[in-house]
Amino acid sequence: MEFRLEQKRSIVTELPGPKSQALAAERAKYVSNSIGSSLPSYIAEADGAILRDVDGNQFVDFGSGIGVTTVGNGHPTVIKAIQETAASGAHFQINTAPYGSYVELCKRLTELTPGNFEKKAALFNSGAEALENAVKIARKYTGRDAIVVFDHAFHGRTNLTMAMTSKSMPYKDGFGPFAPEIYRFPASYPYRDGLTGAEAAARTISAIEKQIGAKNVAAIVIEPLQGEGGFIVPAEGFLPAIVDFAHENGIVFVADEVQSGMARTGKWFCSEWDGIEPDLITSAKGIAGGMPLSAVIGRAEIMDAPHAGGIGGTYSGNPIANAAALATIEVYETENLAEKALEIEAKVRAAFEPLVGEVATVGEVRGRGAMLAIEFVKAGGKEPNPEIVKEIVSDALSQGVLLLTCGTYGNVIRLLPPLVMSDELLDDAIGVFIESIRKFS
Ligand SMILES: *Cc1c(COP(=O)(O)O)cnc(C)c1O
């Protein structure tokens, strides 16, 4: 692959550099303090797996804008589609004047999602908006109110999705009251609960039956690989048991694949790893190569339940985002990026798994494909260790490697590399990360 920017980390100023510091000073005056940033440097351009700041420093991007630029930053095929569509001159709006790319993208998404049944889709702007609409659709279809969500869940920052999200700080603190009829239960967290998939599912199902009653539940909403909560992979058998319970009781099973979908885990959707066929899937993040777009895809009879005009939005499925998404899907296919995700997984596991047992602070290495994480603990036990995570992230950053954290306890470092990251760059960045781990362990 050809890149505009050399695929190499390079720190040429103090961090943040003088131009970034000037922008930070302006920001302090004009940007609400409620907006946080992981990186103190300001980005001028990006290409492939490299972010270049306004001072000329280059960072290896292990975040992909939180799993958005999975096809690489500024992929030429995606840029071309955006440019051509922008030049076509129109802002079309689906509720007033429809256009073909909306139809074409919905068709492609119904083909890519698991489930051998008739499917339809609807398009939106953000992940949270997709979740909001999945809940609306499921409630209309079932005529029921209750929504089941889980410990460690993240579903967004709007009022309904805040209620569905598990973590108070920073997502909910002081922002209530929250939407009603949201019920939270434990899911499956093998490293911490030690339960098999069947045991964890039995615990969840019993709690749902006792506390809500299955016949009152409209939807069960779950991330098949929990993202923000710590890249938690449920024990084998947990998800299929929950899907069976949902179907025995007329409950809509919604897989929130906003982070885990679109080739990130080595399959189009993470649900495929567990052999489940969700009734509805929410997708966003990696779907459009950096443009704001999200979707709800699922069983045609459920998707058709709301009345015409009941679902929509001014910018939902706008033509530029649609063109970017169609181009992004083409890139996933032509560059075999799902396979690339599995190669990245093999490399990362080979590098980090030997540290478990050898380095006392490395608790667990887990994830699927290029959605991988390391959970850090205090030496000699499983107590979460958010302190070391802060030190490692800051040390790696000073050497040009951008790492993101996650986890309910703030003790997990997640790797979400663009799938076009070269082997050399991956090896180099892994080396920096491991050195930082050893330095503070
Ligand atoms: C990021 C995320 C969301 C929210 O998406 P936004 O675009 O930030 O609204 C919802 N669910 C999951 C699993 C996510 O990772």
The ligand as an SDF file (V2000), in Angstrom:
LIG
                    3D

 15 15  0  0  0  0  0  0  0  0999 V2000
  -19.3660    4.2850   20.8320 C   0  0  0  0  0  0  0  0  0  0  0  0
  -20.4670    3.3690   21.1430 C   0  0  0  0  0  0  0  0  0  0  0  0
  -21.8000    3.8020   21.1660 C   0  0  0  0  0  0  0  0  0  0  0  0
  -22.1840    5.2420   20.9740 C   0  0  0  0  0  0  0  0  0  0  0  0
  -21.8290    5.7340   19.7230 O   0  0  0  0  0  0  0  0  0  0  0  0
  -21.8050    7.3220   19.4700 P   0  0  0  0  0  0  0  0  0  0  0  0
  -21.5600    7.4470   18.0130 O   0  0  0  0  0  0  0  0  0  0  0  0
  -20.7070    7.8730   20.3220 O   0  0  0  0  0  0  0  0  0  0  0  0
  -23.1350    7.8380   19.8810 O   0  0  0  0  0  0  0  0  0  0  0  0
  -22.7850    2.8600   21.3950 C   0  0  0  0  0  0  0  0  0  0  0  0
  -22.4910    1.5680   21.6120 N   0  0  0  0  0  0  0  0  0  0  0  0
  -21.2270    1.1180   21.5990 C   0  0  0  0  0  0  0  0  0  0  0  0
  -20.9650   -0.3350   21.8140 C   0  0  0  0  0  0  0  0  0  0  0  0
  -20.1630    2.0000   21.3730 C   0  0  0  0  0  0  0  0  0  0  0  0
  -18.8980    1.5610   21.3950 O   0  0  0  0  0  0  0  0  0  0  0  0
  1  2  1  0
  2  3  1  0
  2 14  2  0
  3  4  1  0
  3 10  2  0
  4  5  1  0
  5  6  1  0
  6  7  2  0
  6  8  1  0
  6  9  1  0
 10 11  1  0
 11 12  2  0
 12 13  1  0
 12 14  1  0
 14 15  1  0
M  END
$$$$
